C-alpha cells in the first residue's frame, strides 16, 4: 500500500512518498514523513516494515554524520548508497531489514543522482524508480512521460500525474503525499498533496 | 618510589598514582591551549609552532568538531587524542540515535572523562596523556559552556582556562583580566592570553581558533 517513487531532472532529483501510517485496517496517521533528510544534499525515501524503516534510516543517517565528522568531508551520494546497500546485505542472511529505499542526492562534481535499493540489497543507479503497489501506476506514467533533463515544473507535473493515477486506480490508495527535492541548494521539502486532512477534534 | 610507578594500578604509600602524575607531565609539555567562555560566544585557541618548514600545517588538526555544536582542543599526546576524539564522536551520534537528542556539553565531557578514568584503573594500560578543553552550546537553551578534563579523569566547568605549556602564566593572566564578554571581546581575551606565552619571534606562529556561535545545522555535503 505504501507508494514511493522518484526521478532525476535537470540539476535536481525529486522523491515522492505517501504519508499514511497503517496497521492492518487502521490508519494511525496520514501525515507520516517517510522521506528523511540524510544530510544537507541527500534524501532517503523508505517504504516497508515501519519499525525497520525508522530504525534503519536513522542508523544510516547517524553513520553518515559520523563519517563527516571523522573525515572532515561529506560522503558522495554513490558512497552513501553503497554503504546503505552494504548494511542491508550484511543483515540479509541474519535478520533482514524489510525496507525498500530510494536514495536521491546532489554532488557538486556529478550532479543529481537516484539510487534504487531494495530490501534484499539490490543496488541500481537509475533515472526513475518506484516501490509498492503504486509502482505499477507511477512507473507506467513515468515510462510514458519522462525524458532526461526535465525542469522542476515538468517533473512536478509528472509527479502529479502519477499521484492522480494512484489515487484513481489503486483500491487502497493513500490520500496524502509529500514531495521533496534535492538540488545544488540542498535537500528540502517541496510540497504536500493532501486530499484528507487530520482535522483537530473540537472540544465538547 | 621506583616500585610504585611501574604499573598504573598500584597506589604509592602516600596515596599517589604516579602514572597519572607522569601523564600530567606529558600534558605540561604539550602545546598551549586556551578556552574562554563569553555570554554568547566561546573561543578555543591553540598555539601552533611552525618549526617544521616542510610539514603541511593544514593537515594538523588541533581543534576538532565532535558534533555540530561541540568542539574540542587538547594538549598532550596527540596520538592519544585521536583515539579519544573518535570515541567521543561515535558517542555523540549514538546518543542522537538512541534518545533523538544532541548531547549536552556536560554529557560528552563526562563521557570523555569517564574514558580517561577507565584507563587509570585497568591492568596493562597506561592513562591517556592529554587534557582536553571542550566547548559547546546547550542544544536547547543555547547557553555556552567550557569544560576541562585531565588524565586522571576529573572534569569541571570553567569560565576560562588554559592547558599545556605555560598554562600557569596563561591562567594567571586570565584570572587577572577575565570579565563577562561577548563576541569579539571574548576572542580578543583568548588571543591576548595565548600571546602571553607564545613568542613573538616566530613570524609564522599561527593561532588556530574555533569560534562557535549557536547553531544547529545539517553538515554540508559540498
Interface residues (C-beta under 8 A of the other chain):
Chain A: X37 X39 X40 X41 X42 X58 X59 X62 X63 X65 X66 X68 X69 X70 X72 X74 X75 X105 X106 X107 X108 X184 X186
Chain B: X61 X65 X66 X67 X86 X89 X90 X92 X93 X94 X96 X97 X217 X218 X219 X220 X221 X222
